[in-house]
Amino acid sequence: MRYYPVFLDVMGKHCLVIGGGKVGTRKAKMLFRCGAIVTAVSPVFSETLTTFAEQHPLILKKKEYDRSDIEAAFIVVATTDDKALNLRIKNDAETLNILCNISDQPEESDFLVPSVVSRGDLSIAISTNGKSPALAKKLRQDLEKEFGSEYAEFLSLMGNLREKLLHESHDPDTHRTIFEDLIQKGLLDLIRKGNTAKVDSLLYEATGKAYRMSDLIFDSQSKS
């Protein structure tokens, strides 16, 4: 295995996408949704990205790429259809110790962007080390059928419950037992079925407190 699997925190960090076509649009929107400060550089931008930038604080620079564009970047993603330009971008990034991804040249990239199944705070990343994007896409589609919205609700509940318990007392062993008990007793399946009453009952049984599903499940992400 060549690549070290990692989830990268880009929240509040400057990320640069070079290229304004279909791939650049997808990369820019994904980085933005992960909380990055995104700048896209290209002589031409897709209508989709232009509209998105009109509705969100995403910076579009309508120009040819210049080395100075990457100097403040945390990561760089090159998505142009000019391989020579992409390699120049990679070389410029390397001299500045900035990680760079070339969307269609994984062998020249410092990191790969996996195919992702996202359900709230649940992220399942799939990579074939660049060997078969088609297989990664197929696996993602299969997993999307298996993992539904109940996983987002489940993690919202568990995360908010954990915060409440930590606020009341710091007892890792007891908390671990509570969470394992909730999982073993079918909390996820109850959420999937929308059985609020039984979820509330299970929460009381596990914690001894009158926590309610309606108070513990909410969407903490507002970007779209």
N, C-alpha and C positions, 0 to 999 in steps of 0.2 A: 504494500500500500504506500503510494507516494505522498499523499496529502494527509495532513493532520486535521481531523475534524474539529471545528470550533464554531461557536456562535459569537459573532462580533458585535460589540456594543457601539453603534454609530450615533446614539442619541446626542444631539447638540454638536456633532462634529461636521466639519466641512468635507463634503464628498463631491467629487467632480465626475460628470458623465460627459464624454466627448462623442458627439453624434446625436442627431435629432430624429432619426428614423424610428421604425417600429421597435427595434431592440432597445435603442437608447431611451425611448419613451417608457418602455416597461421597466428598465433598470432605474431610471430617475424616479418614477412613481413608487417603486418598491422601497428605495432608499428613503424617500420622503416619509412614507408610511411607517418606517422604522425610527423616525425621529431625527433623521439627518438634516443638516443644512445643505441643500442640494443646489448646485450650479450646473447647468448644461450648456455646452459650447458647440455651436454648429452654424454653418451658413444658412441652413434651412431646418425648420422644425416641423414635425407632423402636426396636423390640426388637433389631434388628441392632446399632445403635450402642450401646445399653445393654449388651448382651452383650460387645461388643468392648471397651468401657471397663472392664468387670469383669476382663478378661483382660490389658489393656494400660494403661500409665500415660497415659491420655487423660482429661482433666478434663471432666466434665459439670456445668453449672450450670443447674439446673431453675428458670428464672425468666424474666421478661420482660426484653427488652433495655433497657440503660441506657447512656448515653454513657460512663460511667466504665469500662464493660466493655472498650472498645477502646484505652484510654490507653497500655497497655504493649505493644500488638500491633505486630508487624513488618508483617503484612498482614492484611486482613479479607476474609472471604468471606460475603456475604449471600445466603441461600438461602430466605428466608421466602416465603410466597405473598401477602404484603401489600406491594404495590408502593410505597405511601406510606412504609411502615416501611423498606423497602430503600433508598429515596432519602434518608431521614433518616440512616440508617447511613452512606451514602456521603457526605453532607454533613458529618457528624461526623468521619469519617475524613479528609476533605479539610482541615478546619480544623486537624487535628493532623499533616498531611503524611504520612498513612499510606495506602498503596496499597489500593484496595478493588475487589473484583470482585462484581458482582451477577449471579448465575448465569443469569437469564433476561432481563437487560437489558444486552446487550453495549455498546450505545451510551452507557450511563451508567457503564461500568466503566473503571477505569484500566488494567486488563490482562484478557486473556482466558485461559481455561484450555483448552489444546488437547486434542484427542483423541490419545491416546498409545499407541504400540506399544512395549512394554518387554520386552527380552530381556537380563536382567542389566544390564550397564553400557551396553547399546545402548538409546537412547531415540529414537524417531522421532515427532516432534510434527506434528500435522496441524491446520491452521486454515483456515477459510473466512471469516475476519474477521466471524464471527457471522452470515453470510448463510445458511448451510445446514448446521446440525448433523447433519442426516440424511446429507448427502454426506460429511462428516467421518467419521461412523460407518462408512459403507460403505467408504471408503478404508482406515480402520483395519482392518476385517475382512479386506479383500483383502491388506493388508500382513502381517497376522498369519499368513496362509497361506504367504506367501513367506519370511518370516524366522522360522526355527525356533530351538530351544534351542541349536543349534550355535553361534549367534552369541554367546550368553552365555558358552559354554565357550571360544570363540575369544578373546574379549576378556579373560577371566580369564587365559588362558595368556599372551597378549601383554603384559598389564599386569604380571603377576608376572615374566615374563622381562625386561621393561624394568627393573624394580626390581633384579633380580639383576645385570644388565649395568651399570647405573649404580653399583651398590655396588662392582663390581670396577674400573671405570674410567669416566671421563666423556669419551666420544668420540662426539659426536652424529652425525658423518658416517658412521662405521662402523656405529653402531646403526641409523641410517636405512636403510642398505644391507641390513642383516640383516632388518629387518622387511619391507621391500619384497620381498626375495628369498623370504621365507616366504609372503607373499601370492601372489606370482606363480607359485610352485611348487605351489600348491593346498593350503595348510595347512587352510583352511576346509573344503574338500571332504573331506579326510582325517578331520577331526574329525567331520563330518556322518556319514561312513561308519563311525566308530568304529574306524578302523584305527590303533590305538595304536602298533604296531611301526613303521609307516611315518612316523608323526608323530615318534617318537623319532629315527628315522634322519634325517629332514629337519632336525630341531633340531640334530643333531650336524653335519650337512653345512653348515648355515648359520652355526653359532657355533664349531664346533671343540671343543665341550664336551658332556659326557654329561648334558644336561638331559633330564628325562623328563616326558612328558605328565601322568602321574599326580601328579607333584610340583608342576606348574604350574597345574593346573586345580582350583580349589576355590571354593566359594560364600563370598563375603565379606560377604553380607547375611543377617542372621538374623531380621529382622522379617518378620511374615506377617500 
